[in-house]
Amino acid sequence: MATEDSLHRQHTGPAAFTRPDPFTTRPTLQGTFGMSASTHWLATAAAQAVLERGGNAFDAVVAGAFVLHVVEPHLNGPGGDMTGVFVTADEPSTPVVLMGQGPAPAGATVEHYLAEGLDLVPGSGALAAAVPAAVDAWFLLLRDHGTWELETVLDFAIGYARDGHPMLGRVGTTIAAVAALFQAHWPTSAELWMPGGRIPAEGEMVRNPAYARTLERLIEAGAGASSREARIDAARREWREGFVARAMVDSVQAPHRHSSGMDHRGVLGLADLAGFEAGYEAASTVEFRGHTIAKTGPWGQGPALLQTLAILDGFEDRYLDPSTELGAHTILEAQKLALADREAYYGDTDVPLDYLLSADYCASRRALITDRASHAFRPGSVPGREPYLPPLRTEYVPPVAAGRSGDDTAGVTVDGGAAGRRGVGSRRHAALGIGEPTVAPTGETRGDTCHIDVVDRWGNMVSATPSGGWLQSSPAIPELGFCLGTRLQMTWLEPGTPSTLTPGKRPRTTLTPTLVLRGGWAVTALGSPGGDQQDQWQLPYLLRTIVGGYSPQQAIDAPTFHTTSMPGSFWPRTWEPGGAVVEGRLGENVIEGLERRGHIVTRAGDWTLGRLSAVVRDPETGVLQAAANPRGAQGYAAGR
């Protein structure tokens, strides 16, 4: 009989590793039929319903993803991006990346943005929009690996958009935070999200009939095609070249307020949309304690997790326990080193990843970790390469606040420290479009992102992180029911960097799902919202399950932490040297020990950090598991 012990070696971790709390907020689900887990219970339920009706994991994850567009509009949208990592039952040892990150439009040149009076890509507004890629990526996955018709898969999302769903309180909180911006500058967003001039209450039924009609029209585009695959491809063409593309391009023509405090037009064009297609790539991997960890390529931040694991792999187990002072300190220091390399080398360019993951290089990085917290920015040296050293700012004054132009945010300063990452001075609405990464050092969230994992009884497994295009990104497009994303803010306007804004190049995305393999079989799909924190919050899960023997729910429930000692990926791209944000449940002895070591610690509350979900499969027994985040009372797992 398969037990949780056989799946995760529970309580068989090293003697020095902190034992898991026997209480969990919910059980680790176990079964053999199929498992789904996501950041919203309705998306989880939709995905699981697909499995129950005979669909596979790919049918299920696409259905759940489009429900996320509807029920978590403050966290993701059709105008955004996604990345995924998956295996198929036919090739269970080959992790594949689903690439749903669009590039910069042809008009998105450094020269144009500088001419607009900018020194950073804005955090909100259409100038920050990459080519929307999420929808095309989901359709591609469904075409190639799913079994259901597009109409049936999208029925869940269409129903919630057309007929309504109970609104999350956090959606209302987000709308309230940007209400002044909507009313003063983005009237189409006010019309969509504040009907009648009021913000819907928590639990109130809300609808988005424009988005329902958008999905219906995409389905109709393939009505005359002769096969399931051809019908899906027709919908993809309609998205890229038809009514959706035309509406998106038309929407960016009028100048509108950006997070810079100035008004700009967007640069997205019809040729940009027609010329992009989502695709597949080989995963980047590293071996860690008998497991293979699979991530995106270094055009995303995923390999920073691989570098961190490669650095930590040279330590004894007692250095890897996130629940101890020694372990938390060692993990934070390793993360700083890997994230410095992310800034110095990562981008949609020729990245020396093999060297960055090599044993000798990682040993040299490991040797830099002492018993004191580093406050320095320390990228490594790669032969023949000059590491990029980004601006290291603890606060930022937008050009408009420096008196160059505009009138809406005069005198504004953005502080990168514990007090200031919550917004822009007294004009907080000007910065609130920055969305996904804005988990403040106090744990306060300005937006976030989504995640979904599915495994089926045949062994198909997928981990996916959709994001961008959240309601506070840019003005709503009334006829479509959504807005564009802001992923270009992850590029620099300085020339010669690995992630300089360049037409046709992808911004260095933070979206970073994870797949874990053991013995040539996929055993875990996991991920988390959280911007720069996504991999930082996944790392303790991996250490606790792989080294410490925790069950999935025990690892998700356990207290976590992250560093802020690196330039943020999102506007205004400040940092906090030596910063560490921790959950109070880590314990005063551990927290005070970190402070004695020189970490600048911010206590974020007891249940504030991490948004993980995970599904697990034992290839020997076929037993499946699922677990989801209790923080915020929103994530959920289901299965049998």
GUPABA-923427 format. One line per field, with one value per residue (C-alpha): x, y, z negated. Coordinates in steps of 0.25 Angstrom, whole numbers, padded with zeros to 4 digits. Layout:
// residues N
X	c(X;...)
Y	c(Y;...)
Z	c(Z;...)
// end
This chain:
// residues 640
X	c(0000;0006;0006;0011;0024;0027;0024;0033;0041;0033;0041;0053;0061;0074;0074;0078;0067;0055;0044;0031;0019;0009;-0002;-0005;-0016;-0022;-0018;-0008;-0018;-0016;-0022;-0019;-0029;-0024;-0020;-0021;-0016;-0016;-0017;-0033;-0043;-0051;-0040;-0036;-0050;-0051;-0038;-0043;-0056;-0049;-0041;-0054;-0060;-0049;-0040;-0025;-0016;-0014;-0029;-0031;-0019;-0024;-0039;-0034;-0024;-0036;-0044;-0032;-0034;-0048;-0047;-0033;-0033;-0025;-0014;-0014;-0021;-0022;-0013;-0002;0008;0011;0021;0020;0028;0022;0024;0015;0011;0018;0032;0031;0046;0047;0043;0038;0036;0023;0028;0017;0026;0024;0035;0036;0029;0037;0034;0039;0053;0062;0063;0047;0046;0057;0051;0038;0046;0047;0059;0052;0041;0028;0021;0008;0002;0003;0018;0021;0013;0020;0013;0002;0006;-0002;-0015;-0006;0002;-0010;-0017;-0004;-0003;-0017;-0015;-0003;-0005;-0020;-0032;-0044;-0050;-0047;-0061;-0063;-0050;-0054;-0068;-0064;-0058;-0069;-0079;-0073;-0071;-0085;-0093;-0084;-0076;-0075;-0064;-0051;-0049;-0035;-0041;-0049;-0037;-0028;-0039;-0040;-0025;-0026;-0040;-0034;-0025;-0037;-0047;-0037;-0029;-0034;-0049;-0050;-0045;-0054;-0066;-0062;-0058;-0066;-0080;-0089;-0077;-0076;-0066;-0073;-0073;-0067;-0076;-0084;-0087;-0078;-0079;-0070;-0079;-0069;-0058;-0069;-0072;-0057;-0056;-0068;-0063;-0050;-0057;-0066;-0054;-0051;-0065;-0063;-0050;-0049;-0041;-0040;-0026;-0030;-0041;-0031;-0021;-0033;-0035;-0020;-0020;-0032;-0025;-0012;-0018;-0033;-0043;-0034;-0022;-0028;-0035;-0022;-0014;-0025;-0025;-0011;-0013;-0018;-0008;-0011;-0005;0007;0014;0024;0013;0013;0004;0009;0004;0007;0015;0009;0006;-0002;0011;0016;0004;0003;0018;0018;0015;0017;0026;0033;0047;0056;0057;0069;0072;0081;0083;0081;0081;0076;0066;0066;0060;0055;0052;0051;0064;0071;0062;0054;0059;0057;0071;0075;0068;0077;0089;0084;0082;0096;0102;0095;0098;0112;0107;0104;0089;0089;0092;0080;0069;0060;0055;0068;0077;0089;0080;0072;0085;0092;0080;0078;0093;0093;0080;0087;0099;0090;0081;0093;0097;0082;0084;0098;0096;0081;0073;0068;0082;0095;0095;0107;0098;0106;0118;0109;0104;0118;0123;0136;0128;0118;0129;0135;0122;0120;0133;0128;0117;0122;0115;0112;0101;0106;0101;0109;0104;0114;0112;0122;0133;0131;0143;0141;0129;0127;0116;0105;0105;0091;0087;0087;0076;0069;0060;0055;0050;0042;0046;0032;0036;0049;0042;0044;0029;0015;0007;0001;0013;0021;0030;0029;0040;0039;0047;0053;0053;0043;0035;0034;0032;0017;0015;0019;0018;0004;0000;0000;-0009;0002;0011;0000;0000;0013;0005;0011;0024;0019;0019;0024;0035;0023;0016;0006;0003;0000;-0005;0002;0001;-0006;-0001;-0007;-0002;-0009;-0005;-0014;-0015;-0007;0005;0003;0008;0009;0013;0009;0010;0001;0002;0002;-0010;-0016;-0027;-0017;-0007;-0013;-0026;-0037;-0040;-0056;-0059;-0050;-0052;-0037;-0025;-0010;0001;0014;0025;0035;0037;0047;0056;0066;0068;0083;0090;0099;0092;0087;0073;0073;0060;0061;0050;0048;0054;0047;0048;0054;0042;0040;0030;0036;0029;0036;0036;0044;0048;0054;0060;0055;0041;0034;0030;0026;0020;0020;0021;0017;0012;0021;0030;0045;0040;0035;0047;0051;0038;0039;0053;0050;0039;0049;0059;0048;0043;0055;0065;0056;0045;0033;0020;0015;0005;0015;0025;0015;0010;0024;0029;0037;0046;0053;0063;0061;0076;0076;0070;0055;0050;0039;0038;0044;0055;0060;0067;0070;0084;0084;0069;0062;0047;0042;0029;0029;0026;0041;0043;0049;0062;0064;0060;0069;0080;0079;0079;0092;0098;0095;0082;0073;0060;0046;0036;0024;0014;0012;0004;0008;0019;0018;0007;0011;0003;0008;0004;0012;0013;0019;0023;0025;0011;0003;-0001;-0004;-0003;-0007;-0006;-0008;-0005;-0014;-0009;-0020;-0031;-0031;-0022;-0028;-0025;-0035;-0033;-0036)
Y	c(0000;0013;0024;0038;0033;0025;0037;0047;0039;0047;0048;0041;0054;0057;0056;0071;0076;0082;0072;0077;0082;0071;0080;0085;0095;0084;0070;0066;0060;0046;0038;0031;0038;0052;0065;0080;0091;0106;0120;0120;0110;0112;0109;0097;0092;0095;0087;0076;0075;0073;0062;0056;0056;0049;0060;0060;0069;0078;0080;0082;0093;0101;0101;0105;0116;0123;0123;0130;0141;0143;0141;0147;0159;0167;0156;0152;0154;0150;0162;0156;0145;0131;0121;0106;0093;0080;0065;0056;0042;0037;0044;0045;0048;0060;0073;0083;0098;0105;0118;0129;0141;0151;0160;0175;0182;0187;0201;0199;0205;0211;0223;0225;0223;0233;0243;0241;0247;0233;0227;0214;0206;0210;0200;0203;0208;0203;0206;0195;0185;0173;0165;0158;0143;0135;0132;0127;0118;0112;0109;0103;0094;0090;0087;0079;0071;0073;0064;0074;0084;0098;0101;0091;0095;0110;0107;0109;0123;0127;0124;0131;0143;0143;0139;0144;0139;0144;0154;0153;0163;0166;0169;0180;0185;0186;0194;0203;0206;0210;0216;0231;0227;0220;0232;0242;0236;0222;0224;0210;0203;0211;0206;0192;0190;0201;0200;0211;0218;0208;0197;0183;0178;0165;0153;0161;0155;0161;0159;0162;0160;0166;0156;0145;0150;0151;0136;0132;0140;0132;0119;0124;0127;0112;0107;0103;0096;0081;0076;0080;0085;0093;0100;0103;0109;0117;0123;0126;0134;0142;0146;0150;0156;0158;0166;0164;0169;0181;0185;0184;0192;0203;0204;0209;0220;0230;0236;0232;0233;0223;0221;0231;0242;0246;0242;0234;0226;0211;0205;0191;0189;0179;0173;0171;0162;0155;0152;0145;0130;0123;0111;0100;0100;0090;0092;0096;0086;0084;0071;0073;0061;0051;0060;0067;0081;0087;0102;0112;0117;0129;0138;0136;0136;0121;0117;0126;0115;0105;0113;0114;0099;0097;0106;0099;0085;0086;0089;0078;0076;0085;0097;0095;0095;0107;0107;0109;0122;0115;0109;0122;0130;0121;0120;0136;0137;0127;0134;0147;0142;0135;0147;0156;0147;0148;0163;0162;0152;0147;0152;0148;0147;0138;0134;0126;0117;0104;0112;0118;0104;0097;0091;0100;0113;0109;0105;0118;0125;0116;0120;0135;0131;0134;0135;0150;0155;0162;0176;0176;0173;0162;0156;0145;0146;0139;0138;0147;0154;0167;0166;0177;0185;0191;0204;0201;0211;0210;0221;0226;0240;0238;0249;0256;0258;0263;0274;0270;0270;0266;0270;0258;0253;0265;0263;0248;0239;0224;0218;0204;0201;0195;0207;0212;0200;0201;0212;0226;0236;0242;0239;0224;0221;0225;0213;0203;0198;0191;0178;0164;0167;0177;0168;0179;0176;0176;0165;0175;0171;0181;0171;0157;0146;0133;0118;0105;0090;0078;0063;0052;0037;0035;0043;0056;0067;0082;0094;0107;0122;0132;0146;0161;0168;0170;0180;0191;0189;0199;0204;0194;0191;0191;0182;0171;0172;0172;0181;0179;0175;0182;0172;0181;0188;0177;0182;0194;0206;0206;0200;0188;0180;0166;0171;0184;0188;0182;0180;0165;0162;0156;0163;0155;0150;0146;0135;0122;0109;0097;0082;0072;0058;0046;0034;0039;0041;0054;0054;0069;0081;0093;0108;0121;0136;0146;0153;0153;0144;0133;0124;0129;0123;0110;0108;0105;0095;0088;0087;0083;0072;0066;0068;0069;0059;0068;0065;0075;0082;0082;0089;0099;0102;0104;0118;0125;0137;0144;0154;0168;0170;0171;0181;0178;0173;0183;0198;0206;0195;0199;0189;0188;0184;0173;0172;0160;0158;0147;0141;0143;0128;0126;0129;0140;0132;0130;0144;0151;0142;0147;0161;0158;0153;0166;0164;0175;0168;0172;0163;0161;0155;0140;0136;0145;0140;0129;0126;0111;0100;0086;0073;0060;0047;0034;0027;0013;0013;0023;0030;0045;0056;0071;0083;0098;0110;0114;0129;0138;0127;0126;0115;0101;0087;0076;0062;0047)
Z	c(0000;0004;-0007;-0008;-0014;-0001;0007;-0001;-0011;-0022;-0035;-0029;-0026;-0033;-0048;-0048;-0039;-0046;-0047;-0040;-0049;-0050;-0048;-0034;-0029;-0020;-0016;-0005;0004;0009;0020;0034;0043;0045;0037;0039;0031;0034;0028;0028;0025;0037;0046;0039;0039;0054;0057;0048;0055;0069;0063;0058;0071;0078;0082;0080;0072;0084;0086;0071;0070;0081;0076;0062;0068;0076;0063;0056;0066;0061;0046;0044;0053;0043;0045;0059;0073;0087;0091;0083;0083;0078;0077;0074;0072;0075;0078;0086;0083;0096;0092;0077;0076;0085;0079;0089;0087;0093;0097;0096;0094;0105;0110;0110;0122;0134;0129;0115;0117;0106;0114;0115;0100;0097;0106;0098;0086;0079;0072;0069;0076;0069;0059;0065;0078;0092;0094;0085;0093;0100;0110;0103;0103;0093;0101;0113;0104;0097;0111;0116;0104;0106;0120;0119;0106;0102;0107;0105;0115;0112;0110;0099;0092;0092;0087;0072;0074;0084;0073;0062;0071;0077;0065;0053;0042;0027;0027;0018;0008;0013;0027;0020;0012;0025;0032;0020;0020;0035;0035;0036;0047;0054;0052;0056;0067;0071;0073;0080;0068;0059;0068;0068;0053;0046;0053;0049;0042;0031;0027;0026;0012;0008;0012;0021;0035;0045;0060;0072;0084;0094;0091;0092;0106;0109;0106;0114;0126;0125;0125;0137;0145;0146;0149;0163;0161;0164;0151;0137;0139;0151;0142;0132;0142;0148;0134;0132;0146;0142;0129;0136;0149;0147;0138;0126;0132;0138;0125;0117;0127;0128;0112;0111;0121;0111;0101;0087;0073;0069;0056;0061;0058;0072;0084;0095;0107;0108;0120;0122;0137;0145;0151;0137;0134;0147;0146;0133;0129;0116;0116;0109;0104;0097;0082;0074;0063;0051;0043;0028;0018;0028;0034;0047;0046;0059;0062;0074;0081;0076;0084;0071;0057;0055;0056;0044;0036;0042;0039;0025;0023;0030;0020;0008;0013;0007;-0007;-0018;-0020;-0033;-0024;-0016;-0027;-0024;-0038;-0045;-0046;-0039;-0028;-0026;-0026;-0016;-0007;-0006;-0003;0008;0014;0014;0022;0032;0034;0036;0047;0052;0054;0059;0070;0072;0084;0098;0103;0102;0087;0083;0074;0075;0069;0058;0054;0055;0043;0042;0044;0033;0024;0025;0022;0010;0005;0004;-0007;-0021;-0034;-0031;-0022;-0010;-0006;0007;0021;0025;0039;0043;0054;0067;0076;0088;0082;0075;0065;0066;0053;0052;0045;0030;0025;0012;0016;0030;0034;0047;0058;0056;0041;0045;0052;0067;0071;0066;0054;0047;0038;0035;0023;0023;0018;0019;0007;0009;-0006;-0015;-0017;-0002;0007;0004;0014;0019;0009;0007;0021;0019;0031;0040;0037;0034;0048;0046;0041;0040;0032;0023;0010;0001;-0010;-0020;-0012;-0006;0008;0020;0030;0031;0042;0043;0044;0047;0047;0052;0053;0059;0057;0070;0065;0073;0063;0065;0057;0062;0057;0065;0062;0067;0073;0060;0059;0053;0065;0075;0080;0083;0097;0096;0108;0103;0088;0084;0085;0089;0080;0075;0077;0084;0070;0068;0079;0077;0086;0084;0096;0096;0085;0086;0085;0092;0098;0112;0123;0125;0112;0100;0087;0076;0070;0055;0058;0054;0052;0048;0051;0043;0048;0041;0048;0061;0057;0054;0040;0036;0043;0034;0035;0028;0031;0026;0036;0032;0020;0028;0028;0015;0009;0017;0012;-0003;0003;0011;-0001;-0011;-0002;0005;-0007;-0019;-0016;-0017;-0010;0000;-0009;-0021;-0012;-0007;-0021;-0027;-0029;-0018;-0014;-0003;0000;0005;0007;0022;0032;0034;0048;0048;0048;0041;0040;0026;0016;0001;-0002;-0012;-0012;-0017;-0018;-0028;-0033;-0048;-0050;-0046;-0061;-0069;-0072;-0057;-0053;-0064;-0059;-0045;-0050;-0058;-0045;-0038;-0031;-0030;-0034;-0032;-0039;-0029;-0038;-0041;-0028;-0017;-0008;0002;0011;0015;0021;0025;0031;0029;0035;0031;0044;0036;0030;0039;0026;0028;0018;0018;0008;0009;0001;-0011;-0011;-0007;-0007;0008;0014;0014;0018;0023;0027;0025)
// end
